[in-house]
């Protein structure tokens, strides 16, 4: 399954690196990434599309909730293309 996560993260060096390092260590593939600064704040909006199993998605979501530099998380499952 593919899942797209949209997050509000702290706008500082190393945030994207920490998230992608965790993804890499687990052998997952980021299919799409998009980061946009939020005007007049020290936050950015980040979207990641990742393909993995349901249990892997649950593990990833748990890890996202543990990090103190991620303020909001939402996720949407996408239909697999045939």
N, C-alpha and C positions, 0 to 999 in steps of 0.2 A: 504494500500500500504506500501511497505517497501522502505526506502530510505537510501542510504549510503552517508555519508558526509565525505569528506577528508579535513582536515584543517591544516594549519601551525599556531601553537600557541606558545606563550611565554613558555619557559621551566623553570617553577618555581612552587613551592609548591602551591596547591590550585586551579590551573586552571581546572583540571579534576573534582575536587569536585564542583566547581561553576557551571560547565556545567551540571553535573549529578544531582545536587540539583534542577536546573531549570526543568530538565526532570522529576524528581520524583514529584515535586510539581504539574506538569500537568498530572500526572498519566500515562505517556508513559513508554514503556518498551524498554530498550536498549538490542538488540539481539546480538550485537557483538561490541567489543571495542578493539582497537589496538593503542598503542602509541610507537613511535620510536624516539629517539633523532636524530637530524640532526647534523652530524659531524661538528666540529669546529664552532658551533654557539650556541646561547642561545635560540634556537627554537626546537620544536618537531613537528613531523607529527602525527596527530591523525585521526583515522577513527572510525566512529560510524555508526552502522546500527540500525535504529529505525523504528517501525511500527506505522503509524498513518494516519489520513485523510489528504487530500490535504490542507484544511484550517489550520490544526494543523502544517503541514510542513511549510506553509508560515509564520505562527507566530513564529516558531522555527528559521527559517532562518532570519527573521527580528531581533530577539533577538541576534543571533550570530553576525550580522553586527554591533550591538550597542556596543559590548564588545571591549575594547581596547587591550586585550591580544590575540585576534585572528587576524592574518594578512592576510590569504587567506582562501577562502571557495569554495569548489566545491561539487556538489551533483549529484547523479545518482539514478534514480528510478529503482527498481528491479521488475521483474515479480513475482507475487504471485505464490507459489507452490500449486498445486491442489492435 
